[in-house]
Amino acid sequence: MTEDPDETPERPVPPPFMWGCCECVRLLLKLAAEWDAPAGCFWEQLQTARHIAEAHPEDVPAQHLEDCELCPEYARRQDDDAAGVWAQHRARDLFMPQTLARLW
C-alpha cells in the first residue's frame, strides 16, 4: 500500500479457517508481497475476498451494522451480483484493517 507506515492501521491476523486452506494461504502471501508496492495491492485484496466469498461463504462476516456506508446500499440491492460483491466487501474485514476494508 502507499500509505505512510506510521499511519497504516495494523492488519488483523486472519482467522484459522484461512490458514487451513491452501488457496487462502497462497492469496495471503501474494497480498503480503504486494502490500508496500508502489502500485498497491488492490488486485490481491479483490482476489482474496472473492475466494473467501465463493469457497468459504459460511465464514463471511455478517452485515456491518455500524460505521459502514456501503452495507445499507448493498442490502437494498436484490441482484446476485450485488450479493456477491457485498460478501466480498464483508470478507475484506478478515484480512484487511477495518478502515481500508470498508472503502469498497
N, CA, C and O atoms as a GROMACS GRO file, in nm:
protein
  416
    1MET      N    1   0.085  -0.116   0.000
    1MET     CA    2   0.000   0.000   0.000
    1MET      C    3   0.089   0.123   0.000
    1MET      O    4   0.207   0.114   0.035
    2THR      N    5   0.037   0.232  -0.037
    2THR     CA    6   0.119   0.351  -0.047
    2THR      C    7   0.100   0.445   0.071
    2THR      O    8   0.151   0.557   0.068
    3GLU      N    9   0.029   0.403   0.175
    3GLU     CA   10   0.011   0.486   0.292
    3GLU      C   11   0.142   0.500   0.368
    3GLU      O   12   0.233   0.418   0.354
    4ASP      N   13   0.149   0.606   0.447
    4ASP     CA   14   0.262   0.625   0.537
    4ASP      C   15   0.258   0.512   0.639
    4ASP      O   16   0.155   0.492   0.702
    5PRO      N   17   0.368   0.436   0.657
    5PRO     CA   18   0.367   0.323   0.750
    5PRO      C   19   0.324   0.362   0.891
    5PRO      O   20   0.265   0.281   0.963
    6ASP      N   21   0.352   0.486   0.932
    6ASP     CA   22   0.313   0.530   1.065
    6ASP      C   23   0.162   0.552   1.075
    6ASP      O   24   0.108   0.554   1.186
    7GLU      N   25   0.095   0.568   0.962
    7GLU     CA   26  -0.048   0.593   0.962
    7GLU      C   27  -0.131   0.472   0.918
    7GLU      O   28  -0.254   0.475   0.928
    8THR      N   29  -0.066   0.368   0.868
    8THR     CA   30  -0.138   0.249   0.822
    8THR      C   31  -0.180   0.167   0.943
    8THR      O   32  -0.096   0.129   1.025
    9PRO      N   33  -0.310   0.138   0.956
    9PRO     CA   34  -0.355   0.057   1.070
    9PRO      C   35  -0.297  -0.083   1.062
    9PRO      O   36  -0.262  -0.133   0.955
   10GLU      N   37  -0.287  -0.145   1.177
   10GLU     CA   38  -0.234  -0.281   1.183
   10GLU      C   39  -0.330  -0.378   1.116
   10GLU      O   40  -0.452  -0.370   1.133
   11ARG      N   41  -0.274  -0.469   1.039
   11ARG     CA   42  -0.356  -0.570   0.971
   11ARG      C   43  -0.400  -0.675   1.072
   11ARG      O   44  -0.323  -0.714   1.160
   12PRO      N   45  -0.524  -0.722   1.061
   12PRO     CA   46  -0.570  -0.827   1.154
   12PRO      C   47  -0.504  -0.961   1.120
   12PRO      O   48  -0.463  -0.985   1.006
   13VAL      N   49  -0.495  -1.046   1.219
   13VAL     CA   50  -0.449  -1.182   1.195
   13VAL      C   51  -0.566  -1.257   1.133
   13VAL      O   52  -0.673  -1.262   1.192
   14PRO      N   53  -0.546  -1.314   1.014
   14PRO     CA   54  -0.656  -1.387   0.951
   14PRO      C   55  -0.705  -1.501   1.039
   14PRO      O   56  -0.628  -1.559   1.115
   15PRO      N   57  -0.834  -1.534   1.030
   15PRO     CA   58  -0.890  -1.641   1.114
   15PRO      C   59  -0.835  -1.779   1.076
   15PRO      O   60  -0.780  -1.797   0.968
   16PRO      N   61  -0.849  -1.875   1.168
   16PRO     CA   62  -0.793  -2.009   1.146
   16PRO      C   63  -0.836  -2.077   1.017
   16PRO      O   64  -0.755  -2.146   0.955
   17PHE      N   65  -0.961  -2.059   0.973
   17PHE     CA   66  -1.003  -2.129   0.851
   17PHE      C   67  -0.917  -2.090   0.733
   17PHE      O   68  -0.895  -2.172   0.643
   18MET      N   69  -0.866  -1.966   0.731
   18MET     CA   70  -0.783  -1.923   0.619
   18MET      C   71  -0.648  -1.993   0.619
   18MET      O   72  -0.593  -2.022   0.512
   19TRP      N   73  -0.595  -2.021   0.736
   19TRP     CA   74  -0.465  -2.091   0.745
   19TRP      C   75  -0.479  -2.238   0.711
   19TRP      O   76  -0.380  -2.303   0.678
   20GLY      N   77  -0.600  -2.291   0.717
   20GLY     CA   78  -0.625  -2.430   0.682
   20GLY      C   79  -0.658  -2.451   0.535
   20GLY      O   80  -0.680  -2.564   0.492
   21CYS      N   81  -0.662  -2.345   0.459
   21CYS     CA   82  -0.695  -2.352   0.316
   21CYS      C   83  -0.572  -2.310   0.235
   21CYS      O   84  -0.524  -2.198   0.248
   22CYS      N   85  -0.523  -2.400   0.153
   22CYS     CA   86  -0.402  -2.372   0.073
   22CYS      C   87  -0.420  -2.250  -0.017
   22CYS      O   88  -0.327  -2.172  -0.034
   23GLU      N   89  -0.538  -2.234  -0.075
   23GLU     CA   90  -0.562  -2.119  -0.164
   23GLU      C   91  -0.564  -1.989  -0.084
   23GLU      O   92  -0.511  -1.888  -0.130
   24CYS      N   93  -0.624  -1.990   0.033
   24CYS     CA   94  -0.622  -1.869   0.118
   24CYS      C   95  -0.478  -1.832   0.153
   24CYS      O   96  -0.440  -1.715   0.146
   25VAL      N   97  -0.399  -1.930   0.192
   25VAL     CA   98  -0.260  -1.903   0.228
   25VAL      C   99  -0.185  -1.846   0.109
   25VAL      O  100  -0.110  -1.750   0.123
   26ARG      N  101  -0.204  -1.905  -0.008
   26ARG     CA  102  -0.138  -1.855  -0.129
   26ARG      C  103  -0.176  -1.709  -0.155
   26ARG      O  104  -0.091  -1.626  -0.186
   27LEU      N  105  -0.305  -1.678  -0.143
   27LEU     CA  106  -0.353  -1.542  -0.168
   27LEU      C  107  -0.303  -1.445  -0.060
   27LEU      O  108  -0.269  -1.331  -0.091
   28LEU      N  109  -0.300  -1.489   0.064
   28LEU     CA  110  -0.247  -1.403   0.171
   28LEU      C  111  -0.099  -1.371   0.148
   28LEU      O  112  -0.055  -1.259   0.173
   29LEU      N  113  -0.024  -1.469   0.101
   29LEU     CA  114   0.119  -1.446   0.072
   29LEU      C  115   0.136  -1.348  -0.044
   29LEU      O  116   0.224  -1.261  -0.040
   30LYS      N  117   0.053  -1.361  -0.147
   30LYS     CA  118   0.057  -1.264  -0.258
   30LYS      C  119   0.023  -1.124  -0.208
   30LYS      O  120   0.088  -1.027  -0.245
   31LEU      N  121  -0.079  -1.115  -0.125
   31LEU     CA  122  -0.120  -0.986  -0.069
   31LEU      C  123  -0.007  -0.925   0.012
   31LEU      O  124   0.023  -0.806  -0.002
   32ALA      N  125   0.056  -1.004   0.097
   32ALA     CA  126   0.166  -0.955   0.180
   32ALA      C  127   0.284  -0.908   0.094
   32ALA      O  128   0.348  -0.807   0.126
   33ALA      N  129   0.311  -0.980  -0.013
   33ALA     CA  130   0.424  -0.944  -0.101
   33ALA      C  131   0.400  -0.811  -0.172
   33ALA      O  132   0.495  -0.738  -0.201
   34GLU      N  133   0.273  -0.778  -0.199
   34GLU     CA  134   0.242  -0.656  -0.272
   34GLU      C  135   0.196  -0.541  -0.182
   34GLU      O  136   0.170  -0.432  -0.231
   35TRP      N  137   0.187  -0.564  -0.054
   35TRP     CA  138   0.130  -0.467   0.039
   35TRP      C  139   0.197  -0.329   0.026
   35TRP      O  140   0.128  -0.228   0.020
   36ASP      N  141   0.328  -0.326   0.021
   36ASP     CA  142   0.400  -0.198   0.016
   36ASP      C  143   0.446  -0.159  -0.124
   36ASP      O  144   0.521  -0.064  -0.139
   37ALA      N  145   0.401  -0.231  -0.224
   37ALA     CA  146   0.440  -0.200  -0.362
   37ALA      C  147   0.384  -0.064  -0.402
   37ALA      O  148   0.275  -0.026  -0.359
   38PRO      N  149   0.458   0.010  -0.485
   38PRO     CA  150   0.408   0.140  -0.529
   38PRO      C  151   0.271   0.134  -0.595
   38PRO      O  152   0.191   0.227  -0.582
   39ALA      N  153   0.243   0.028  -0.665
   39ALA     CA  154   0.113   0.014  -0.733
   39ALA      C  155   0.003  -0.030  -0.636
   39ALA      O  156  -0.115  -0.029  -0.672
   40GLY      N  157   0.040  -0.066  -0.515
   40GLY     CA  158  -0.058  -0.110  -0.417
   40GLY      C  159  -0.094  -0.256  -0.432
   40GLY      O  160  -0.032  -0.329  -0.510
   41CYS      N  161  -0.193  -0.298  -0.359
   41CYS     CA  162  -0.231  -0.440  -0.358
   41CYS      C  163  -0.382  -0.458  -0.375
   41CYS      O  164  -0.439  -0.554  -0.322
   42PHE      N  165  -0.444  -0.368  -0.447
   42PHE     CA  166  -0.589  -0.374  -0.463
   42PHE      C  167  -0.632  -0.503  -0.530
   42PHE      O  168  -0.728  -0.566  -0.485
   43TRP      N  169  -0.564  -0.544  -0.637
   43TRP     CA  170  -0.600  -0.667  -0.708
   43TRP      C  171  -0.591  -0.788  -0.616
   43TRP      O  172  -0.678  -0.876  -0.619
   44GLU      N  173  -0.487  -0.794  -0.535
   44GLU     CA  174  -0.469  -0.906  -0.442
   44GLU      C  175  -0.579  -0.908  -0.336
   44GLU      O  176  -0.624  -1.014  -0.294
   45GLN      N  177  -0.622  -0.789  -0.294
   45GLN     CA  178  -0.734  -0.781  -0.199
   45GLN      C  179  -0.861  -0.838  -0.262
   45GLN      O  180  -0.934  -0.916  -0.199
   46LEU      N  181  -0.887  -0.799  -0.386
   46LEU     CA  182  -1.007  -0.847  -0.455
   46LEU      C  183  -1.004  -0.998  -0.474
   46LEU      O  184  -1.104  -1.066  -0.452
   47GLN      N  185  -0.888  -1.050  -0.514
   47GLN     CA  186  -0.877  -1.195  -0.534
   47GLN      C  187  -0.904  -1.271  -0.405
   47GLN      O  188  -0.975  -1.371  -0.405
   48THR      N  189  -0.846  -1.222  -0.296
   48THR     CA  190  -0.862  -1.289  -0.167
   48THR      C  191  -1.008  -1.284  -0.122
   48THR      O  192  -1.063  -1.385  -0.078
   49ALA      N  193  -1.070  -1.167  -0.132
   49ALA     CA  194  -1.210  -1.152  -0.091
   49ALA      C  195  -1.302  -1.238  -0.177
   49ALA      O  196  -1.395  -1.300  -0.125
   50ARG      N  197  -1.277  -1.243  -0.307
   50ARG     CA  198  -1.360  -1.324  -0.396
   50ARG      C  199  -1.348  -1.472  -0.361
   50ARG      O  200  -1.448  -1.544  -0.358
   51HIS      N  201  -1.225  -1.517  -0.334
   51HIS     CA  202  -1.206  -1.657  -0.297
   51HIS      C  203  -1.284  -1.690  -0.170
   51HIS      O  204  -1.350  -1.794  -0.163
   52ILE      N  205  -1.275  -1.605  -0.069
   52ILE     CA  206  -1.346  -1.631   0.057
   52ILE      C  207  -1.496  -1.636   0.033
   52ILE      O  208  -1.564  -1.727   0.082
   53ALA      N  209  -1.549  -1.540  -0.041
   53ALA     CA  210  -1.693  -1.536  -0.068
   53ALA      C  211  -1.742  -1.660  -0.142
   53ALA      O  212  -1.852  -1.708  -0.117
   54GLU      N  213  -1.659  -1.711  -0.233
   54GLU     CA  214  -1.700  -1.827  -0.313
   54GLU      C  215  -1.671  -1.960  -0.245
   54GLU      O  216  -1.754  -2.051  -0.252
   55ALA      N  217  -1.555  -1.974  -0.181
   55ALA     CA  218  -1.514  -2.102  -0.125
   55ALA      C  219  -1.550  -2.118   0.023
   55ALA      O  220  -1.558  -2.230   0.073
   56HIS      N  221  -1.570  -2.009   0.092
   56HIS     CA  222  -1.597  -2.013   0.236
   56HIS      C  223  -1.715  -1.923   0.273
   56HIS      O  224  -1.703  -1.842   0.364
   57PRO      N  225  -1.829  -1.936   0.206
   57PRO     CA  226  -1.941  -1.843   0.232
   57PRO      C  227  -1.990  -1.844   0.377
   57PRO      O  228  -2.039  -1.743   0.426
   58GLU      N  229  -1.975  -1.958   0.444
   58GLU     CA  230  -2.019  -1.966   0.584
   58GLU      C  231  -1.930  -1.885   0.677
   58GLU      O  232  -1.968  -1.858   0.791
   59ASP      N  233  -1.811  -1.846   0.631
   59ASP     CA  234  -1.717  -1.771   0.713
   59ASP      C  235  -1.717  -1.621   0.683
   59ASP      O  236  -1.644  -1.545   0.747
   60VAL      N  237  -1.798  -1.578   0.588
   60VAL     CA  238  -1.807  -1.436   0.557
   60VAL      C  239  -1.879  -1.367   0.673
   60VAL      O  240  -1.987  -1.410   0.714
   61PRO      N  241  -1.820  -1.261   0.726
   61PRO     CA  242  -1.884  -1.190   0.838
   61PRO      C  243  -2.022  -1.138   0.802
   61PRO      O  244  -2.055  -1.117   0.685
   62ALA      N  245  -2.101  -1.116   0.905
   62ALA     CA  246  -2.236  -1.060   0.887
   62ALA      C  247  -2.227  -0.915   0.843
   62ALA      O  248  -2.120  -0.855   0.842
   63GLN      N  249  -2.341  -0.861   0.807
   63GLN     CA  250  -2.351  -0.721   0.767
   63GLN      C  251  -2.289  -0.630   0.873
   63GLN      O  252  -2.308  -0.651   0.993
   64HIS      N  253  -2.216  -0.530   0.827
   64HIS     CA  254  -2.163  -0.429   0.918
   64HIS      C  255  -2.281  -0.344   0.966
   64HIS      O  256  -2.352  -0.286   0.884
   65LEU      N  257  -2.301  -0.335   1.094
   65LEU     CA  258  -2.415  -0.260   1.146
   65LEU      C  259  -2.379  -0.117   1.183
   65LEU      O  260  -2.466  -0.032   1.198
   66GLU      N  261  -2.250  -0.090   1.199
   66GLU     CA  262  -2.205   0.044   1.235
   66GLU      C  263  -2.086   0.083   1.148
   66GLU      O  264  -2.011  -0.002   1.101
   67ASP      N  265  -2.071   0.211   1.127
   67ASP     CA  266  -1.954   0.267   1.060
   67ASP      C  267  -1.929   0.213   0.920
   67ASP      O  268  -1.814   0.202   0.877
   68CYS      N  269  -2.034   0.180   0.847
   68CYS     CA  270  -2.017   0.135   0.710
   68CYS      C  271  -2.122   0.200   0.622
   68CYS      O  272  -2.242   0.178   0.640
   69GLU      N  273  -2.077   0.279   0.529
   69GLU     CA  274  -2.168   0.347   0.438
   69GLU      C  275  -2.215   0.255   0.325
   69GLU      O  276  -2.318   0.282   0.263
   70LEU      N  277  -2.141   0.148   0.297
   70LEU     CA  278  -2.172   0.062   0.184
   70LEU      C  279  -2.274  -0.048   0.214
   70LEU      O  280  -2.355  -0.081   0.127
   71CYS      N  281  -2.273  -0.105   0.333
   71CYS     CA  282  -2.361  -0.217   0.364
   71CYS      C  283  -2.509  -0.184   0.345
   71CYS      O  284  -2.581  -0.266   0.288
   72PRO      N  285  -2.558  -0.068   0.390
   72PRO     CA  286  -2.700  -0.039   0.365
   72PRO      C  287  -2.734  -0.035   0.215
   72PRO      O  288  -2.843  -0.076   0.175
   73GLU      N  289  -2.642   0.014   0.134
   73GLU     CA  290  -2.666   0.018  -0.011
   73GLU      C  291  -2.670  -0.124  -0.068
   73GLU      O  292  -2.758  -0.155  -0.149
   74TYR      N  293  -2.576  -0.209  -0.027
   74TYR     CA  294  -2.577  -0.347  -0.074
   74TYR      C  295  -2.705  -0.418  -0.029
   74TYR      O  296  -2.763  -0.496  -0.105
   75ALA      N  297  -2.750  -0.392   0.093
   75ALA     CA  298  -2.870  -0.458   0.147
   75ALA      C  299  -2.994  -0.423   0.065
   75ALA      O  300  -3.085  -0.505   0.054
   76ARG      N  301  -2.998  -0.304   0.008
   76ARG     CA  302  -3.114  -0.262  -0.072
   76ARG      C  303  -3.117  -0.328  -0.209
   76ARG      O  304  -3.223  -0.339  -0.270
   77ARG      N  305  -3.002  -0.373  -0.258
   77ARG     CA  306  -2.996  -0.435  -0.391
   77ARG      C  307  -3.044  -0.578  -0.382
   77ARG      O  308  -3.023  -0.645  -0.281
   78GLN      N  309  -3.108  -0.626  -0.486
   78GLN     CA  310  -3.166  -0.760  -0.485
   78GLN      C  311  -3.100  -0.855  -0.585
   78GLN      O  312  -3.139  -0.972  -0.591
   79ASP      N  313  -3.004  -0.810  -0.664
   79ASP     CA  314  -2.948  -0.896  -0.767
   79ASP      C  315  -2.832  -0.980  -0.714
   79ASP      O  316  -2.770  -0.947  -0.613
   80ASP      N  317  -2.803  -1.089  -0.784
   80ASP     CA  318  -2.697  -1.181  -0.743
   80ASP      C  319  -2.560  -1.115  -0.746
   80ASP      O  320  -2.476  -1.144  -0.660
   81ASP      N  321  -2.535  -1.028  -0.842
   81ASP     CA  322  -2.405  -0.960  -0.849
   81ASP      C  323  -2.381  -0.879  -0.723
   81ASP      O  324  -2.271  -0.882  -0.667
   82ALA      N  325  -2.482  -0.806  -0.678
   82ALA     CA  326  -2.468  -0.725  -0.558
   82ALA      C  327  -2.442  -0.813  -0.436
   82ALA      O  328  -2.363  -0.777  -0.349
   83ALA      N  329  -2.508  -0.928  -0.430
   83ALA     CA  330  -2.488  -1.019  -0.317
   83ALA      C  331  -2.344  -1.069  -0.313
   83ALA      O  332  -2.283  -1.076  -0.206
   84GLY      N  333  -2.289  -1.102  -0.428
   84GLY     CA  334  -2.150  -1.148  -0.434
   84GLY      C  335  -2.052  -1.039  -0.399
   84GLY      O  336  -1.956  -1.063  -0.325
   85VAL      N  337  -2.074  -0.921  -0.450
   85VAL     CA  338  -1.985  -0.809  -0.420
   85VAL      C  339  -1.996  -0.772  -0.273
   85VAL      O  340  -1.896  -0.739  -0.209
   86TRP      N  341  -2.117  -0.777  -0.219
   86TRP     CA  342  -2.137  -0.746  -0.077
   86TRP      C  343  -2.063  -0.847   0.011
   86TRP      O  344  -2.001  -0.810   0.110
   87ALA      N  345  -2.069  -0.975  -0.025
   87ALA     CA  346  -1.997  -1.078   0.051
   87ALA      C  347  -1.846  -1.052   0.044
   87ALA      O  348  -1.776  -1.067   0.145
   88GLN      N  349  -1.797  -1.012  -0.071
   88GLN     CA  350  -1.654  -0.980  -0.084
   88GLN      C  351  -1.619  -0.860   0.002
   88GLN      O  352  -1.514  -0.858   0.067
   89HIS      N  353  -1.705  -0.759   0.003
   89HIS     CA  354  -1.684  -0.640   0.086
   89HIS      C  355  -1.670  -0.680   0.233
   89HIS      O  356  -1.579  -0.634   0.302
   90ARG      N  357  -1.761  -0.764   0.280
   90ARG     CA  358  -1.757  -0.805   0.421
   90ARG      C  359  -1.638  -0.896   0.449
   90ARG      O  360  -1.581  -0.890   0.558
   91ALA      N  361  -1.599  -0.979   0.354
   91ALA     CA  362  -1.486  -1.070   0.374
   91ALA      C  363  -1.354  -0.996   0.392
   91ALA      O  364  -1.263  -1.047   0.457
   92ARG      N  365  -1.344  -0.878   0.337
   92ARG     CA  366  -1.219  -0.799   0.349
   92ARG      C  367  -1.186  -0.769   0.494
   92ARG      O  368  -1.069  -0.749   0.527
   93ASP      N  369  -1.286  -0.764   0.582
   93ASP     CA  370  -1.260  -0.740   0.725
   93ASP      C  371  -1.175  -0.852   0.786
   93ASP      O  372  -1.112  -0.832   0.890
   94LEU      N  373  -1.173  -0.969   0.724
   94LEU     CA  374  -1.099  -1.082   0.778
   94LEU      C  375  -0.948  -1.068   0.763
   94LEU      O  376  -0.872  -1.128   0.838
   95PHE      N  377  -0.904  -0.989   0.666
   95PHE     CA  378  -0.760  -0.981   0.639
   95PHE      C  379  -0.709  -0.839   0.614
   95PHE      O  380  -0.590  -0.821   0.588
   96MET      N  381  -0.796  -0.740   0.620
   96MET     CA  382  -0.757  -0.601   0.599
   96MET      C  383  -0.794  -0.518   0.721
   96MET      O  384  -0.891  -0.550   0.790
   97PRO      N  385  -0.720  -0.410   0.749
   97PRO     CA  386  -0.763  -0.320   0.856
   97PRO      C  387  -0.902  -0.265   0.823
   97PRO      O  388  -0.932  -0.238   0.707
   98GLN      N  389  -0.985  -0.250   0.923
   98GLN     CA  390  -1.124  -0.208   0.901
   98GLN      C  391  -1.133  -0.080   0.821
   98GLN      O  392  -1.219  -0.068   0.734
   99THR      N  393  -1.047   0.017   0.849
   99THR     CA  394  -1.056   0.145   0.778
   99THR      C  395  -1.030   0.130   0.629
   99THR      O  396  -1.084   0.207   0.549
  100LEU      N  397  -0.950   0.032   0.590
  100LEU     CA  398  -0.924   0.007   0.448
  100LEU      C  399  -1.026  -0.090   0.390
  100LEU      O  400  -1.067  -0.074   0.275
  101ALA      N  401  -1.066  -0.188   0.468
  101ALA     CA  402  -1.157  -0.291   0.418
  101ALA      C  403  -1.292  -0.235   0.378
  101ALA      O  404  -1.356  -0.288   0.287
  102ARG      N  405  -1.335  -0.130   0.443
  102ARG     CA  406  -1.470  -0.078   0.418
  102ARG      C  407  -1.473   0.034   0.314
  102ARG      O  408  -1.575   0.101   0.298
  103LEU      N  409  -1.363   0.053   0.244
  103LEU     CA  410  -1.361   0.154   0.139
  103LEU      C  411  -1.433   0.108   0.013
  103LEU      O  412  -1.483   0.191  -0.062
  104TRP      N  413  -1.440  -0.026  -0.012
  104TRP     CA  414  -1.501  -0.078  -0.135
  104TRP      C  415  -1.599  -0.186  -0.102
  104TRP      O  416  -1.660  -0.243  -0.192
   0.00000   0.00000   0.00000
